Amino acid sequence: MIVALELGLLFAIMALGVYLTFRILDFPDLTVDGSYTTGAAVAAVLIINGTNPWLATLAALLSGLVAGLVTGLLHTKGRINPLLAGILTQIALYSINLRIMGRANLPLLRQSTILDPMREHSLLGTWASVGIFAVVALALKFALDWFLGTDLGLALRATGDNPEMASAQGVRTDSMKLLGVSLSNGLVAACGAIIAQFQGYADISMGIGLIVAGLASVILGQALIGRRVVAIATAAVVLGSVAYRAIIQLALNAGLNPNDMKLISALLVIAALLLPRFAPFRRYAQRKRVQRERDAQAVLVDEKTLVDEQSLAQGVA
């Protein structure tokens, strides 16, 4: 189970990238399956050729940015449907990844990686590594929270919420889409590079079906704790990634066939989408919403009372 927690926290990097496109930009980007493998391929080739593993991971992130930029340009400049633009880039990346790797599988055994200090101290597979990976995931989560609260981040969110109104307010929506899709795939590629170093190999098929895992993490987490504000939504994504990997591990421990994992992933997404529609869950959500509204009204009343008391005190003085 510790390995599942480690993977869940590492894959949270990818899930946050998927969150950027699917929730913030409302952009159905399928480039993820290709850019994840691109990140792994770039990092593996550079590491094998003696490049510092940190620089190799950075190069992987940059390769993901380029992959996302291509998808964004196909959509914004070529006016191609976003779904189709992502599929086209994903298909092209399969051949590009094979060109980068030279063969279908690249082992990283006896190669220097960013995880070597943890391996040398026998920390991998322990609660210490879970804590370290949790710190990394939370640091990225808080960095994303901060970014989405800046003027640029607010413009990005406005583009996803209502591109017409955002454009009317002077936001360059095409540029925001390019930025969002590029950042998303950059995070996904960086995740691919880290996972390749964690597992000890890069494989041409390692990204197949990854978008389902990303969506499962986003939808499952937000079904559990909601997505009222960005800080809660990103926390839900990290939690969802861990929960998803834990459920997969429990399914394997129960004796299910590993070949059925993609089916289980799809069923998880379906369940996370449909469960909130059933009466008990809907009533629970309504009660939570009513309670939040009451709490908000209570805060407003308290603030108004405080203002009135201050005004009265000033008048008496």
C-alpha positions in Angstrom: 0.0 0.0 0.0 2.9 2.3 0.6 4.0 2.0 -3.0 0.4 2.9 -4.0 0.6 6.0 -1.9 3.9 7.0 -3.4 2.5 6.5 -6.9 -0.6 8.5 -6.0 1.4 11.4 -4.8 3.7 11.4 -7.9 0.8 11.0 -10.3 -0.8 14.0 -8.5 1.6 16.1 -10.6 -0.1 14.7 -13.7 -3.6 15.1 -12.2 -3.0 18.8 -11.5 -2.1 19.2 -15.2 -5.3 17.5 -16.2 -7.2 19.8 -13.8 -5.8 22.8 -15.6 -7.3 21.9 -18.9 -10.5 20.1 -18.0 -11.6 22.2 -15.1 -9.9 25.6 -15.4 -9.9 25.9 -19.2 -12.8 23.6 -20.0 -10.5 22.2 -22.7 -10.9 18.4 -23.4 -7.2 17.8 -24.1 -6.2 14.2 -25.0 -2.5 15.2 -25.7 -1.8 13.8 -22.2 -1.3 10.2 -23.3 1.4 11.3 -25.7 3.1 14.1 -23.7 3.5 11.8 -20.6 5.5 9.3 -22.6 7.4 12.2 -24.3 8.6 13.4 -20.9 9.7 9.9 -19.9 11.4 9.3 -23.2 13.3 12.7 -23.2 14.5 12.2 -19.6 15.5 8.5 -20.1 17.5 9.3 -23.3 19.3 12.3 -21.7 20.1 10.3 -18.5 21.5 7.4 -20.4 23.7 9.8 -22.3 25.1 11.2 -19.1 23.0 14.3 -18.5 22.3 15.4 -15.0 19.0 13.9 -14.0 17.6 17.2 -12.8 18.4 18.8 -16.1 16.9 15.8 -17.9 13.7 16.2 -15.9 13.6 19.9 -16.7 14.1 19.1 -20.4 11.2 16.7 -20.1 9.0 19.5 -18.7 10.0 21.7 -21.7 9.2 19.0 -24.1 5.7 18.8 -22.6 5.3 22.5 -22.9 6.1 22.2 -26.7 3.6 19.3 -27.1 0.9 21.4 -25.4 1.8 24.4 -27.5 1.3 22.4 -30.7 -2.2 21.3 -29.5 -3.0 24.9 -28.6 -1.9 26.3 -31.9 -3.9 23.7 -33.8 -7.0 24.8 -31.9 -6.4 28.6 -31.7 -4.7 29.3 -35.1 -5.9 26.3 -37.1 -9.5 26.5 -35.6 -9.5 22.7 -35.1 -11.8 21.2 -32.6 -9.9 20.9 -29.2 -10.7 17.2 -28.9 -9.4 16.5 -32.4 -6.4 18.8 -31.9 -5.4 16.7 -28.9 -5.9 13.4 -30.7 -3.8 14.6 -33.7 -0.9 15.6 -31.4 -1.2 12.5 -29.4 -1.0 10.3 -32.5 2.0 12.3 -33.8 3.8 12.0 -30.5 3.7 8.2 -30.7 6.1 8.2 -33.7 8.1 11.1 -32.2 8.5 9.2 -28.9 9.8 6.2 -30.8 12.2 8.4 -32.7 13.5 9.8 -29.4 13.9 6.5 -27.7 15.1 4.5 -30.7 13.3 1.4 -29.4 10.2 0.6 -27.4 11.8 0.3 -24.0 14.7 2.0 -22.3 15.9 0.6 -18.9 17.4 3.0 -16.4 19.1 0.4 -14.2 22.4 1.6 -12.9 21.8 5.1 -14.1 21.8 8.2 -12.0 18.3 9.6 -11.2 16.8 12.3 -9.0 15.7 9.5 -6.6 19.2 8.2 -6.0 19.6 9.9 -2.6 16.4 8.2 -1.4 17.5 4.8 -2.7 20.9 5.1 -1.1 19.3 5.7 2.3 16.7 3.0 1.7 13.8 5.5 2.0 11.8 4.3 -1.0 8.9 2.1 0.0 8.8 3.7 3.5 6.6 6.3 5.2 9.6 8.7 4.8 9.3 8.6 1.0 5.5 9.1 1.3 6.1 12.2 3.4 8.7 13.6 1.0 6.4 13.0 -2.0 3.5 14.6 -0.1 5.6 17.7 0.4 6.4 17.9 -3.3 2.8 17.4 -4.3 1.6 20.0 -1.8 4.3 22.5 -2.8 3.1 22.2 -6.4 -0.5 22.5 -5.3 0.2 25.7 -3.4 2.2 27.1 -6.3 -0.7 26.4 -8.6 -3.1 28.0 -6.1 -0.9 31.1 -6.1 -0.6 31.2 -9.9 -4.4 31.0 -10.4 -4.8 33.9 -7.9 -2.6 36.2 -10.0 -3.9 38.5 -12.7 -2.6 36.0 -15.3 -4.3 33.1 -13.5 -7.6 35.0 -13.2 -7.5 35.7 -16.9 -6.9 32.0 -17.5 -9.9 31.1 -15.3 -12.1 33.7 -17.0 -11.2 32.2 -20.4 -12.4 28.8 -19.2 -15.5 30.2 -17.5 -16.7 32.5 -20.3 -14.4 33.2 -23.2 -16.7 35.7 -24.9 -17.0 37.9 -21.7 -13.2 37.5 -21.0 -12.5 38.7 -24.6 -14.8 41.6 -24.1 -12.8 42.6 -21.0 -9.6 42.7 -23.0 -8.3 39.2 -22.2 -6.5 37.6 -25.1 -8.3 34.2 -24.9 -6.2 32.5 -27.5 -3.0 33.3 -25.6 -4.6 32.1 -22.4 -5.5 28.8 -24.0 -2.0 28.3 -25.3 -0.6 29.1 -21.9 -3.0 26.7 -20.1 -2.6 23.8 -22.4 1.2 24.2 -22.5 1.4 24.3 -18.7 -0.8 21.3 -18.4 1.3 19.1 -20.7 4.5 20.4 -19.1 3.3 19.1 -15.7 2.2 15.8 -17.3 5.6 15.4 -19.1 7.5 16.2 -15.8 5.4 13.5 -14.1 6.3 11.1 -16.9 10.0 11.8 -16.4 9.8 11.3 -12.6 7.7 8.1 -12.9 10.3 6.7 -15.4 13.1 7.3 -12.9 10.9 5.8 -10.1 10.1 2.7 -12.0 13.5 2.3 -13.6 12.5 2.4 -17.3 10.7 4.3 -20.0 8.2 2.5 -22.2 6.5 3.6 -25.4 3.1 2.3 -24.1 3.3 3.8 -20.6 1.0 6.7 -21.4 -1.9 4.7 -22.9 -5.1 5.4 -21.1 -3.4 7.9 -18.8 -6.1 10.5 -19.4 -8.6 8.2 -17.8 -6.4 8.0 -14.7 -6.1 11.8 -14.7 -9.9 12.3 -15.0 -10.5 9.7 -12.3 -8.3 11.6 -9.9 -9.9 14.9 -10.7 -13.5 13.7 -10.6 -13.1 11.3 -7.7 -11.4 13.8 -5.5 -13.9 16.6 -6.2 -16.7 14.2 -5.6 -15.3 13.5 -2.2 -14.5 17.1 -0.9 -15.9 19.4 -3.6 -14.5 22.2 -5.7 -16.0 25.4 -4.4 -12.8 27.4 -4.5 -9.4 26.7 -6.2 -7.6 25.8 -3.0 -10.1 23.1 -2.2 -10.3 21.9 -5.8 -6.6 21.4 -6.1 -6.5 19.6 -2.7 -9.3 17.4 -4.0 -7.2 16.5 -7.1 -4.2 15.5 -4.9 -6.5 13.5 -2.7 -8.2 11.9 -5.7 -4.9 10.8 -7.2 -4.0 9.1 -3.9 -7.4 7.5 -3.6 -7.4 6.3 -7.1 -4.1 4.5 -6.7 -5.2 3.1 -3.4 -8.3 1.7 -5.0 -6.3 0.1 -7.8 -3.9 -1.4 -5.3 -6.8 -2.8 -3.3 -8.3 -4.3 -6.4 -5.0 -6.0 -7.2 -4.7 -7.3 -3.6 -8.2 -8.7 -3.9 -6.9 -10.9 -6.8 -8.3 -9.1 -9.8 -6.6 -9.6 -13.1 -4.0 -6.7 -13.8 -5.3 -6.7 -17.4 -8.6 -5.4 -16.0 -7.2 -2.2 -14.5 -8.2 0.0 -17.4 -11.8 -1.3 -17.0 -11.7 -0.6 -13.3 -10.4 2.9 -14.0 -13.3 3.6 -16.4 -15.8 2.2 -13.9 -14.4 4.5 -11.2 -14.9 7.6 -13.4 -18.4 6.5 -14.2 -19.2 5.9 -10.5 -17.8 9.3 -9.5 -19.9 11.0 -12.2 -23.1 9.1 -11.4 -23.1 8.7 -7.6 -23.8 12.5 -6.9 -27.0 12.1 -9.0 -28.6 9.5 -6.7 -31.1 10.8 -4.2 -29.0 10.2 -0.9 -25.9 11.9 -2.3 -28.0 14.7 -3.9 -29.8 15.4 -0.5 -26.4 15.4 1.2 -25.0 17.9 -1.3 -28.1 20.1 -0.9 -27.8 20.1 2.9 -24.1 21.1 2.6 -25.0 23.9 0.2 -27.8 25.2 2.5 -25.4 25.0 5.4 -22.7 27.0 3.5 -25.3 29.6 2.6 -26.4 29.9 6.2 -22.8 30.3 7.3 -22.2 33.0 4.7 -25.3 34.8 5.8 -24.2 34.6 9.5 -20.8 36.1 8.6 -22.5 38.9 6.8 -24.8 39.6 9.7 -21.9 39.6 12.1 -19.9 42.0 9.9 -23.0 44.3 9.6 -23.5 44.2 13.4 -19.8 45.1 14.0 -20.0 48.0 11.5 -23.1 49.3 13.2 -21.6 49.1 16.7 -18.4 50.9 15.4 -20.6 53.6 13.8 -22.6 54.0 17.1 -19.4 54.2 19.1 -18.0 56.9 16.9 -21.3 58.8 17.1 -21.3 58.7 20.9 -17.6 59.8 21.0 
